[in-house]
Amino acid sequence: MAQAVGAEIFATASASKWEVLRGLGVAHIMNSRSLDFVEEVRRLTKGEAVDVVLNSLRGEFATQSLTLLRPGGRFVEIGVSRGAIGAGGGDARPWCQVRSV
């Protein structure tokens, strides 16, 4: 859906899934097993951050993903039974919307 509306996608995944993502046309693919993706997204966006984070990570990975949002951005947790951020598992910024689906 994001590609259909022209969104630029920054994806994290384990290396074994990168080929699939490339096949889907995703240009920016980073390792989800390291927090290095946080600085890489900041570099690629020239510090502008992102509008939406679709998150399935936990702990510090979820918290750091939250820091990548622009003010007013949306943090959507997917495949997380108890929200990593929304249910008290992290620092939900007052200027963003956190949803678990």
C-alpha positions as CSV (number, residue, x, y, z in Angstrom):
1,M,0.0,0.0,0.0
2,A,2.8,2.4,0.9
3,Q,4.4,2.0,-2.5
4,A,1.1,2.4,-4.3
5,V,0.8,6.0,-2.8
6,G,4.4,6.8,-3.6
7,A,5.9,6.5,-0.1
8,E,9.6,5.9,0.3
9,I,10.1,2.7,2.2
10,F,12.9,2.1,4.7
11,A,12.7,-1.6,5.7
12,T,14.5,-3.7,8.4
13,A,14.7,-7.4,8.2
14,S,17.1,-10.3,8.7
15,A,19.5,-10.8,5.9
16,S,17.7,-13.9,4.7
17,K,14.7,-11.8,3.8
18,W,16.5,-9.0,1.9
19,E,16.1,-10.6,-1.6
20,V,12.3,-10.8,-1.1
21,L,12.2,-7.1,-0.2
22,R,14.4,-6.2,-3.2
23,G,12.0,-8.2,-5.4
24,L,9.2,-6.1,-4.0
25,G,11.0,-2.9,-5.0
26,V,12.2,-1.8,-1.6
27,A,15.4,0.2,-2.1
28,H,16.4,0.9,1.5
29,I,16.9,-2.4,3.4
30,M,18.7,-2.5,6.8
31,N,19.5,-5.2,9.3
32,S,16.8,-5.7,11.9
33,R,19.2,-7.5,14.2
34,S,21.3,-4.4,14.9
35,L,20.4,-0.9,16.1
36,D,22.6,0.4,13.2
37,F,19.4,0.9,11.2
38,V,18.5,3.9,13.4
39,E,21.5,6.0,12.2
40,E,21.1,4.7,8.7
41,V,17.5,6.0,8.5
42,R,18.6,9.3,9.9
43,R,21.3,9.5,7.3
44,L,19.1,8.6,4.4
45,T,16.4,11.1,5.5
46,K,19.0,13.8,6.2
47,G,17.7,14.0,9.7
48,E,14.1,14.6,8.6
49,A,12.8,11.3,10.1
50,V,9.7,9.4,8.9
51,D,5.9,9.8,9.0
52,V,5.0,6.2,9.8
53,V,6.8,3.3,11.5
54,L,5.2,-0.2,11.1
55,N,6.8,-2.0,14.0
56,S,7.1,-5.6,15.0
57,L,10.3,-5.2,17.1
58,R,10.5,-5.3,20.9
59,G,12.5,-3.6,23.6
60,E,15.2,-1.1,22.7
61,F,14.6,-1.8,19.0
62,A,11.0,-0.5,19.3
63,T,12.0,2.4,21.5
64,Q,14.7,3.4,19.0
65,S,12.3,3.0,16.1
66,L,10.0,5.5,17.8
67,T,12.8,8.1,17.8
68,L,12.7,8.0,14.0
69,L,9.2,9.6,13.8
70,R,8.5,13.2,12.8
71,P,6.3,15.1,15.1
72,G,2.7,14.0,14.4
73,G,4.0,10.7,13.0
74,R,2.3,7.3,13.5
75,F,3.8,4.3,15.2
76,V,1.8,1.2,14.3
77,E,2.7,-2.1,16.0
78,I,2.0,-5.2,14.0
79,G,2.2,-8.7,15.2
80,V,2.8,-7.6,18.8
81,S,0.4,-9.2,21.2
82,R,1.1,-6.7,24.0
83,G,2.2,-3.4,22.5
84,A,5.9,-2.8,23.0
85,I,5.3,1.0,23.2
86,G,1.6,1.5,23.7
87,A,1.3,-0.8,26.7
88,G,4.0,0.8,28.7
89,G,6.9,-1.1,27.1
90,G,8.6,2.1,26.0
91,D,8.6,5.9,25.9
92,A,5.5,6.9,23.8
93,R,6.1,10.5,22.7
94,P,3.2,12.8,23.4
95,W,3.4,14.1,19.8
96,C,2.9,10.8,18.0
97,Q,0.1,8.3,17.7
98,V,0.7,4.7,18.8
99,R,-1.6,2.0,17.6
100,S,-1.4,-1.8,17.9
101,V,-3.0,-3.9,15.2
